[in-house]
Amino acid sequence: MRLARAALALAAALAGLPARAEDGPCARLISVVGRAEAARAPDFAEVTVGIETKAASAAAALDAASKAVAGVMALGGELGVPPGDIGTAAVSLEQSTRAVIHPSGASTSEPDGYRATNAVTVRLADMGRLGELLRRALDAGANRIDAVGFGLTEPAKLEAELQVAAAKDARARAASIAEAAGAKLGPLCSLTPGGGPQALRMAAPMAARAAKANPRVPLAAGTIQTSAEVTASFAVLP
């Protein structure tokens, strides 16, 4: 009696275990990589504007840089940029030196005041005013335009769309392979995202002297090329 009860308990336990892959439809598989790509026009620009000043004292150099960068921040407000989209990118202060050539021909470095740099990053949603922003930043005291970048405000939405498209592509690829082999495509056995979409974010370093030559800086945002992939396995039916 005790042995019979043990056998019944073992049978019940085995009934609750999941089926092994080799015992189900996933015993024979087709594994493929599905891909999807998209090109989107960017909907915001990000520009880093720098101010570099030099003065006899550290305080004077830093004060001059601070005054100029304050003008750039105020300009962002005039263009309707929210305060949260304007931020300090870098601040530096260092002693400047100059090379001195002595009668003997030897060269030495001597202190030559102080150099201060302050850089601010502005994120601009109104893409049509980017050229105006750059030109007016120079009028406000900026003397460096370090870089201009472009991006998308809702990358997660595009990510979801591309992953769905990549999954559909994977199924289509697997169906074609199964048909070519004279078999039928069965249910999905596994699906693994390939690490999310890969986006190429357009960026263009710029020099301040190039911007000063024009009343408005001409810029072309281009497109952002984005891709995603998934790895999928499907059952193969006879």
N, C-alpha and C positions, 0 to 999 in steps of 0.2 A: 504494500500500500504506500509506504514511504517512498519507494522507488518510482511508482506511478505518478505521485504528486510532483516529484522532482522533474520528471520528464515533461509533464504538463507546464510547469513553470518555465522550463527552458524553451519550449515551443512558443510560449507567449512572449518571452523576451526576444526571441529571434524574429517574431512577426513584427515587432516594433522597430527593428533596425532598418535604416534606409537601404535601398537596393544598391548594389555595387555597379559601377559604370559598365563593367564587362558583362553584367547580367541583364542590362537594359538596352534601350535604343542607342545609347552613346558608346556602345562597344566598338563601333567603327566611326571614325571622325574625319571631317574635312576642316582644317584650320586655315583661316585666311586673315588678312589685314585689310580692313576697310578704311578708306580715306575720303576726306572732303576738304574742299578749299573754298575760300571766299575772298573777294576784294571789296573793301568798304572805304568810302571817303571818310577821313577823320572828321570828328565833330568838335574837337577842341585843339588848341595850340598851347604849348608851354614854352615860354621864352625866359632865359636867364640873362639878366642884364647886370653888368658889373661897373663899378666906379673905382678907379685907381687914382690915388692922389699922393703927392709928395710935399713934405714941408720940413722946416728946420727942426721942429719938435714933434714928439710922438702925439701929443694932444692936438696940435694943429692939423696934422695929417689925418687923424681919426675924425676930428670934427668936420673937416672938409668932405670926407667920404660920407659921413653920416648925413650931412646936409643934402648932398646930391641924391643919396638913395631915398631920403624922405620925399624928395620931389618925384621920384619914379613911383613910389608907393601912392602918392597923392594922384598921380596920373592914372594909375589903375582904377582908383575910385571914380575918377571923371569918366572913364570908359565903361563904367557899370560892372567892374569886376568885384565880386564879393570879397570881404576881408579874408575869409578862409582860403581864398585862392591866390593870396599874395603872401609870400613867406621868404625869410632870409635863407639864402643858399650857402653863403660863406662869408666870414669876416676874418681878416688877417692884418697884422701890424708887425713890421719888421724894420730893422735898421738898414738903411741904404748905404752902400759903399761906392767908392770910385777908385779907379786905378790911377796911381801917380808914378810917372816916370822920372827917376832921379838922374842927375848929370852923369852918374857912373853907368847908367843904362839899366840899373836894377828897377824893378817894378814892385810897388807895394800897394795895398788897399788901405784906404783911409775912410773914416766915417763921413757920410754925406747926407745927413738928415734922416728922415723916416719915410717909409712907404706904407700906405694903408690901402686895403682893398675891401670893398663891401659889395656883395652880389645878392640880388633879389630875384626870385622866380615868380613869374606871373602866369597864371593859367587863364586863357582867354577863350570863352565859348563863342563869342562873335568873331568868327574866322575872318570876316571881311574887314575887320579893323586891325588885323595883325600888323600890316605894313605901317599903318598910322601909329600904332603903339611903339614900334621900334624907332621910327623917326622922331616922335615926340619925346621918347626917353632920352635921346641924345640932346635934345633941346633942354631937357630938365637937368642935365649935368652928367649923364652916363657917357663913358668913353670906351666901354667894352660891351660887345654883344657876344656872350660866350657860346650860346647854342639855341637852336629852335627845334622843338620836337612836336610831333602830332600824335594824337591817340583817340580812343573811343571811350565814351562815358559809360557805356553798358557792355563791357567785354563779356560778362557772365551770360548775357542773353545770346550773344553770338556763339559763345562756347556751347551752350545747350543746343542751338540749332545745328552746329557743325557736328556734334557728337551723334545726334539723331541721323543726320545725313550720312555720317561715316558708318553707322550701324546698318543702314539700308544698303549702302554700297557693299558691305561685307556679305550680307545675305545674297545680293545679286551675284557677286563673284563666286560664292560657294555654289549657288544654283547652276551657274554656267559650267563649273568644273564637274559637278555631279552629272549633269546632262551629257557632257562630253564623254564621261566614263560609263554611260549607260545605266546610271543609278538614279535614285530619287533623293531629294534633300529632305532630311527629317527635321526634328525640332532642334532648337538651340540648346547646346550643352554648356557653353561658357561664353562670357563676354567680359572683356577687360579693356577699359579705356587706356589709350596710349599716352597718358600723362597730360591730357588737356591740349588745347589748341596752341600752336606756335605762331606768334604774331611778329611780323616785321614792322617795327615802329620807325617811321621815317624821321630822320633827324638831320639837321643841316647846320654845322658850325659856321659862324659868321664873324667877320671882322668889322669893327666899328667904322673904320675908314671907308669901307664899301657902302655902308648905310648913309654916311654923310653926303655922298655924292648925289643923292636923289631926294626930292621932297617926300616921297613915299617909297618904302622899300618893297620892290616886287618879290613876291614869294609864291611858290606853287606847292600846295600840300600833297598832291599826288594821291595815292591810295595806300591802305594798309592791307597787306597780303596776310591772310590768316589760314591756318590749316589744323586739322585734328585727325586722329586715327584711333581705331579700336581693333583689338584682336579677338576674333570670334571662332568658336568651334561648333559645328553642326553635325548631327547624326546623319549617317548615310544609310538609306534603306535599299533593299534589293529591288 
